[in-house]
Amino acid sequence: MGETDISVWKASATHIICGLGLFVAFRIARDVHSSNLVSDTVQTLHLLLIVEAPLIIGIYGFFRRDPQHCSYWKGVGRAMVGLPAGALVNAFGAVVLGAPIRIQYLARTLYWSLLMSLFTVVPAASVLGSSWMDWQRLFANSKPRGVLEYMICLPAHGAVIGAWFGAWPMPLDWERPWQEWPICVTYGAVVGYSLGMLASLVCTFVQNRRQHVKGD
């Protein structure tokens, strides 16, 4: 992607808003509905989606590549197409890796897959569109360029890695409620996504500092 980049402060504001969205969604679940991922998994995942989705889709629409030829609403439209498409990929990956496919888990898998798509696919879909080379460089080769690509790449990788580690306790014979699919996987993804946002900020600040040093 060319230098259609954004400032470090816009990146910081974006991550803070997205992080606060997750916090607010969990607080609404707890304080308004007296629920959490363990007591009511579907409702909590639903709340996470309806709070976080407008934030991520709305904000990353402003960061679309080539804004002269791609309107804000086209960026939003690409994100909305990417949401179900990414959910299909995440659901397929989860089932292949052992997620239950029984009917009682269908809603859980659906909402979890949509949330993972929101973390991993939606920002890239909004910004990059259908540029396969940029997708491959960013996700297959992990070679982000500039602030905006760090914002997309590191939280997405963090969410996937967090979900992977979160899945480890599931097969263990502890018979704990939080071992049910996809509770610990969701917590892992949220923590990984949050750490990815933090890592993105650190990388962008370091990169910005180096550019200032070179300029001096």
Disulfide bonds with the S-S distance in Angstrom:
none
